[in-house]
């Protein structure tokens, strides 16, 4: 991605000489640290390198201190690395945050990795919003850092409050069941790196209490108080009003909804996977047009309508989504209307040929629906 630069500041690391037998029974952890350890068992990572995404804010500083405490108690051969990304949006203030965090990591004996990006330029290139471009650039930096250092995990400090805000934001914008499931606790970033979020069951009030108890300061990002971004208005105005006037436990309610949606979506996904074995074929190999792209797994998807059309619409849509993902085709522009249009084509709707986002041609041929990528030169 254009505009991404990765730098490195190496600092010697230190740790206690604790037997590598997991957390000792005599080790006393604070409540917040116990929560993190329960959500992300140290036995899963103590002998592996991990990259912590740390902005310098309260949530990520709490994550850093908790993980270092747990690691010091458990021992192990893995290293904890701090990854910090400067989005290029706040000028000297952002640089001051990076300098402060670098010095903090030096005092804690933690390796500090920093990346820089021109997020406004990236947003203009992609045509997406600044927030989306910032997120994409940040995760690209974290993934590249993890792969370069041989780290198995990237860890972020998303909290229960972030989960509630995400679910409500998606509901307001319009989402399906998968979107309502919110932020996943674990997801792959690549074949070798996994993203982990061990603080999704922790509220910000617990974070602040923990930082006060251990005497750890943090940096305040003034842009979080800006009410122009929709996410900030949702946090400071909408959710605050709901808590005050309608339901003080709205965050917990939204999180329960996300958990139930995730369970249901997982069940639908399992069923779709079984159906796909009989109803989906991916064709890959040389094309007659542009050169092959190693990141593309298929240039054509074939759906067996005779078997698939008998299934409920929700399963047809999920099978189509799964095939799309398996083919490694971009999904961003595919919304609810597009997936439904494709499902109608499977069951035998009036349209027999139309185009979908991403240069995909969908065509009904006898008992099959064929999806083909135009950018690979495979359209008739």
N, C-alpha and C positions, 0 to 999 in steps of 0.2 A: 504494500500500500504506500503511495507517495506521501512524503512528509514524515516518515517514521525514522528516527535515529535512535540507536541504542548505545548507551555509554556504560562504563563500569567503574565503580570505586570499591577497591578491595580493602577489607578490614579484617584483622585477625579475629578468629572466633574462640570463645572459651566456653567450657561447660564443666559441671561437677563430675567427679569420677564416681558415678553411681552404677552399681551392677546392672547389666542389661537384662533385667528380669521383669520389665514392666514397672508400673507405679508401685513403690514400696508401701506396705501397710502403714508405716509410720509417717508417711508424707501427708501433711495437712494442706489441703487445697481449699481455696475460697469457693463460695457457691458458684460464682461465674466460671471459674476454672473447671470445676467439676462438670458443669453443663457442657462446656466445650469438649472435655475429655469423654463425656458420655456420647456426644453426637459424632465424634471423630476419634475412635479408640486409638491410643498411642501405639499399640502393637501393630497397627496398619501402616505406620509411617516413620517410626523412630529410627529405622535403618535406611531410610530413603531421603533424598534431598527434596525439600519443599520450598516453593516460592509463595510468600505472603504478599498479597496486594495491599499496600499501605499508602494511604493518602496523607496521613498525619492527623486526620480527624479522630473524633472520640471512638467510633466503632472500630476502626482499623488499628488504633493504638491499643485498645483493649484486647483485640485478637492477638496482636504481636506479643504483649506482655503475658497473656495466658498461655500461648503456645510455647514461649520460652520457658515459663515455669514448669509446664508439663514435661517438656523435653529435658530440662535439667534434672527432673526427678526420675525420668525413665531411662535416660542415657541413650545409647545407640550410635550408629556410625553415620546417620544422615545429618545434613546441614540445613539450618533454617536460613533462608535468604529473603531479604526485603526487596520487593519490586515496586518502584514508584514511577508514575508516568505524569509528565508535565504536558498538559493539553495545549499550551500556548495561548490560553484564553485570558489569563489574569496578570500577564506581564511580570513586574518585579515582585508582586505579592506571591505569585506561584513559585518564583525562584527562591524567595525567602522561606517558603514552606519546605521546599526541597533541601535547602541548606540546613534548616532546623532538624529535619528528619535525618539527614546524613550525620549530623553531629550526635543525635540521639542514638542512632545505630552504632556509631563509633563507641559511645559509652557503654552500650549494651553488648558490644562484641559481636555484631551481626553484619554479615556481608550485605552491602547496599548496592542495588542495581537501579539505574535511572534511565528513563527513556523520554524523548521529546517528540512532539508532533504538532503540526500546524492544522488543527482540527477544522478551522474555518475553511481552509483550502480543500481539505478532504471532503467536507460537507458539500462544497460547491462542485467538486468533481463527481461525486456519487449522486448528487441531487437529493440527498436525504437530509434530515434535520441535523443540527449541530449536536444534539444529545446522542442521536444514533451514531453519528460519526465518531464522537468522543468514545463511546462504548466500544465500537469496533476497533479503533486505534489502540485503546487500552488493552483489550484482550489479545490483540495481535502482538503487542509488546510483551505481555506476560507469557504468552505461549512461546514466542521465540526465545525469551530469556530462559524459560524452563527447559526447552529442548537443547539450548546451548550448554546449560549447566548440568544436563542429565537429571533434572528434577522430575519426579513422578507426579507431583501434585501442584496445582495452583490453588491457593486458598483465599477466599474473599470474606469480608465482614458483613454481609447482608444480614439484617436482623428481622425479627418478627414484624416490626413496624414496616420495614421495606416490603415484606411479603404482603401485608394488608394493603399498603398503598398500591402495589403492583396489581393486585387482584381487582381493586375498585377502579383503578385507572383503565384496565382492560375492559371491564364491564361497561364503563361509561363510553369508551371508544367503540365498543362492539366487538365481542369475542365469542369464540366457541368454547367447547368443553376443555380442550387442550390449553387454551389461553387462561381459562378460569383456574386451572391447576396452579398457576402462579410460578414462582421461582423454584426450580428443582434443587434439591440439596446436593445432588451429584450429577454431573454430566461430562461426557468426554469432550476434550478440546482437540485432541488428535489421537492417533493410534497409540501414542506413548504417554500422553499427559491427560490427567483427569482434573476437572474443576470440582472443588469441595467447598461447601458453605456450612460450617459447623455452628453458626450463630442464628440460624433461622428460627430457633425456639426461644431466643433471648430478646427481651424488650430493651429499648434504649434507656429506660430508667435504670435497669440493672447494669447496663454498661457504665453509665455516669457514676452510679454508686460504687462500682468496682474501681474505677479510675481514682475516685476520691480516696478510697480506702488504701490504695497502694501509693498514693501521692504522685501519680503520673499525669503530667499536663498534656495538652493536645492543641492542635491548630483549628481555629474556626474559619470555615470557608464562607465569606460574606455572600457569595453567589447563591448559597442555600436559602437566603432570606429574600431573594429577588422573586417577586410574585408574577413575573412575566411567564416563565416556563410553567406549562400546565401541571407538571408533577409537583412543583412547589406550591401552587395554588391549592392543589388537592390536599397536600400535607397540612398547610397552615390555615386554610380556610374551610374546606369542605369537611375533612375528617374531624377537625376541631369543632365545627358546628354540630356534626352528628353526635360526637361524644357528649357535648354539652346539652343538647336539646332532645336527642332521640334515644341514643344507646351508648352509655359510657364504655361498654365492652364491645364496641363495633369491631375493633382490631381482632379480638379473639373469634368473633363470629365470621369474619372474612377469612381468617386462617383455617377455621373448621371447614368452610366451604371449599377452600383450595385443597385441603386434604381429601375431601370426599370426591372432588372433581378429578384429582390425580389418581385415586383408586379406580374410579370408573373408567378413566381414560386408559389406564394400564390394562384393565380387563378387555376393553374394546381393541386395544393394540395387540394383545395376545390372540384374540379371535381373528383379527385381520391377518396376523402373521400365518396362522394355520390355513386360512382361506387362500392366501397368496401363493402357497405352495402348489395349488391346483389351478389357479386362475391367472397367474402373472408370469410373463416371460420377458427377460431383458436381453436385447440383442446388442452386442458390442463387437468392435473390430474396425478394420479400415473403412473409411468413408470415401465417397467419390469427390468430395469437395475439399474443404480446408484441412490443414494438417491436424493430426490427432492431438488432443489435449490429455495429458496424463491424469489430470484430475477428474476427467469425465469417465464414468464407468459404463455408460450405455448411450447409444444414439437413438434407440427405439424401444418403446414399451408396448407389449401386446397384452391386452386384457381379454380373457375368455368370457364373453357376455352370457353365454348359455348357462354357465354355472354361477357367475357373479350376480347376474340380474335377479336371481331368486332370493338374494340376501336383503336384509333391511338397509334402507338408504344410508344410515349412519355407518354401517360396515362397508358399504360400497365406497363411500367417501374416504374412509380410513385406509382401505386397500389401495386406493388411488394415491393418497398421500404417502403411504409406505413405499409404493413402487417409485414414486417421484424421488423420495429420499434415497432409496437404494440405487437409483440411477445417478445420484449426485447432481440433480438439476436444481437450480436456484428456486426457492419457494417464496421469496419475499413478496412478490407481486401477486401471488395466488391467494385470493381471499375467499370468503364463504360463497360468494356468487359463482366464482369460477369452479370451485370444487363441486357445487351443486349442479352446475351446467354439465360438468363431466359425468356426474352420476346419472343424470337424465339421459345422456348419450348412451351409457352402458345399458340402461333398461329399455332403450328403443324409442327415444324421443324423436321429434320431427326433424331436428337438425342432424345432418349426417357428416358435416365437415365444417370446422371452424378453427380459428386461431386462439391460442391461449398466451398469456404473458411469457416472456422469455424466449420467444421465437418457436413456440411449440405448435405443431399442427395436430389437431385431434380429428380422427376420421373413423366412421363406422364402416366396416367391411364385413358383410355377411354376419357371422356370429362373433366378430371380434371388434374391439376398439383399438386402433393403432395410434400411438403418440410418437411423433418424430420431431427431431430438432433441426430447424432450418439452418442454424449457424454451422452445422457440421456437414452441410451439403448433401443431406440424405433425403430431402423431399423430392417427390416425383415431379 
